[in-house]
């Protein structure tokens, strides 16, 4: 007889001597839908501009390089902050789809969102954040912190961590430098991420297990040169770059979002 509310642990299956198989089971992930997004950028350079003398040499190659840098940043913004949606143009009768970014997939998929408070941030709070990030999932023991500008000063400002220098015979269970943190067998690699600052999220840290982040490409980046001058549409040159792609978090529970707030931790 087992009393009511008895805690039971399932250890696994035991097989008899002539058993050929274990109890059948299935552990298949559920399907989820993601939109691919079409990214495009176009340069338009007049023949007069290319043929004119310039005080500062600003060539077609410089313009294209600048556009490509902006194009890559635009894709990255959608990969991180994008929201899965679509709009319908009643004139062209076409849909425009936007891809779901890392933040949205983390929140919808059950990633940990961990709140930390800078004014009274303690070692125990930091240790608890690491435990919440690593324990309870089967991700990698090495993960990457993509940090806004205010994250590193907040962590390195923890006052109740014993800091030691030039100690050769003693090894603490917690080690850190300007590249990351090593604690109890877990490793967090610090990666400064200026895009968070540009998007006014300098107090955020996106913790990712890279083996479960995947970029899916439907159409690779291609370049098309438009013959506008030959057709009489424009006296100049135009180049179009286009890509159709998205980002996938395959196992959201191994990722985490740390948010460092100003002030003290609210009373419970």
N, C-alpha and C positions, 0 to 999 in steps of 0.2 A: 504494500500500500504506500502510495506517494502522497504526502500531505499537500494540502492546497497551498499554492503560491511558492512551491519549491522551485528553486533555480536549477535548470537543467542545461548541461553543456553537451553539444553534439560533437563527438570526437572523430567520427568518420565511419567507414564501413569495414566489417570483418568478413572475410571470405572462408568458406569451408574448403576442405582439401581438394575436392573435384570441381569447385565452381570455376566457370570459364570467364565470367564477367561480373562486374559490380552492378549495383542498382543503377539503372540508366537515369541520367539527369541532363538538363540543358541549362546553359548559362550564356544565352545569346543577348547581345545588346538590342535595345529597342531602336527602331528607325527614327530618324529625325530629318527634317527637311531644311535645306539651306539654299539660298539664292546665289547664283553667280552674278557678278556685277561687271558691266562693260565699262572700262576706263578708256578715255580718249583725250588726246591733246593735239593741237594743231599749231604749226608755225606759219606765219604769213610775212614774207620779206619782199619788199618791192625791188624791182630792178634798179631804180634810181638810187635807193639806199645802198645797194651793193656796189654800184659804180661810182658813188661819190667819194671824194676825199674826206677824211675824218681827222679831227684833232686827236681823238682817242680811237685807236683801232678796235672796232667792235664788229666782228665778222659774223657771217652766217653760222659758223661753228660755235661761237660764243652764245648766240641766241638759242641754238638747239640744245646746247649743254645746260643752259639755265632752265629751259622748258622741261628737259628730262629730269632734272633735280626736283622741280616742283611736281612733276607727274608722279615720281616715286613717292614723294611725301604725301601726296593726295591719296594714293593707294594705301599707304601705311596708316593714315588717319582712319580710313574706312575699316581696315583690318582690325584696328583697336577699338574704335568708338562707333562703328557703323551699326545701324539698326535694320533688321530685316523688314523690308516693306516694298511696296510698289505703288506707282502712280500711273494714271491713265490719261493720255493726251487725247482729248476729244477731237482735235483737228487731224492729227496723223493716225489716230486709232491704234496707237502703239503703247505698250506698257514699258515703263522704266523701273527696273528692279534694283534694289540696294541690298548688299550683303550684310549678314549679321556679323558683328565684330566680336573680338575676344571678350570685352567687358559684358556684353549682352549674353553671350554663350555661357560665361562663368556664372552669372546671376541665375539664369534660367536652368543651368545644369547642376546647381547645387554646390558650387565652389564656396569655400569659406570666405566670408567678408569679416575681417577682424579690425575692430576699432581700438586704437591706441591713443593715449593722451599725453602730450609732450611735457606738460608742466610737472606732473608727478610720475613720469615713466620710470618704472623700476625694472631691475633685472628679472624679477619673477614675471612681470608682464611680458617681457621679451621672450622668456623661456616658454610661457604659455602660448604665445603666438606661434612659435616654432612647433610646439606639440600639436596644436590645432592644424597646422599646415601639413605635417608629415605623418602623424599617427592616425590610423583609421582608414588608410587607403594603401594601395600597393604600387605607389609611384616610385620614382627613382630617389635614392638618398641624396642626390645632387640636383639642386634646382636653382633657377636664376631669378634674382630680384631686379626688375626693371624699375629704377627709382627716379622719382621726381627730385628736384634740387634740395628740398627741405628734409628728405628722409634720412640721409646719412648723418647730418648734424644732430637730428633727434636721437638716433640710435647711439652714436658715439658720445652723446651727452649724458648717458645713463650714469648716475653718480655712485651707485652702490655695487659696481663691478670692480673687483680688485685688479688693478693694472700693474703688470710687472714688466720690468725691462732688464736685459742682460742677465737673465736667470737661466743657467744651463742645466741644472739638475732637477728642476721642478717643472712639471707640466700640468697646467690647469685643464679642467674639462671644457673650458670655453676659450677659444682663441679667435682673434679677429685682427684684421688689418684693413688696408684700404681697398682690398680686392674682394673681401667677403667674410663669412663667418663659418666656423667649424664648431659644432656642438653635439656631443653624445652620438657621434657617428653620422650626423647629418651635416650637409654642406649647402650654404646659400652663397651664390656668387653674385657680387654686387655689380650691377651694370647701370651706369648713369644713362638716363633716357630723356633727352631734351624735349621730345614730343609731348610728354606730360606737362612740362612747363609751358610750352606753346599753347596747350589746350587748357591752361589755368588749373592744372591738377598737380602742383609741385609737392603736395603732401601725400601722394598716392605711391604705392609700390605694388606692381603686378608681379606675383610670384608664379613662374611657369615651369612645368616639367617639359622640357623640349621634345622628348620622345613622343609626347601626346599632343603636339601642335603640328598641324599639317597644312600646307598650302596646296590647294587644288587649282589646276589650270585647265580651262576648256580651250582657250586659244592663247598661245604664247604671244609675247610682245612682238608685234610686227610693225614695219615701217612702210608707208606708202607715199610716194612722191606724186603730187597732183600736177598734171600738165596744164596749168591754168593759162599760161602765156600762149601756148599753141592754140588753145580753144578760144582765145580772146576774152576770157572771163576776167583776167587780172594780169596786169603787167608786173609779174614777179614770180616767186616760187613759194610753194606751200608743201609742207610735209606733215603727214598725220601718223601718230603712233597710237596703237590700240592693243588692249589686252582684255580677256575675259577670265576672271579668276575669283577665288574666295579663300577664306581661312577656316579651318576646322579644329575645334577642340575635341579630341576623340574620347577623353576621359576627364570631364570637368572637375571631378572631386579631387584630383591631385593638384589643382591650381588654387591660388588664393589671391585675394585682394586685401592688402593692408592699407588702412587709412589712418594717418596721424592727425589728430585734432589738436587745436589750440586749447589751452586751459587744462583743468583737472578732470579726472574721471568722475562722472556723475555718481552720486550716492545711490545705492540700491534700495 
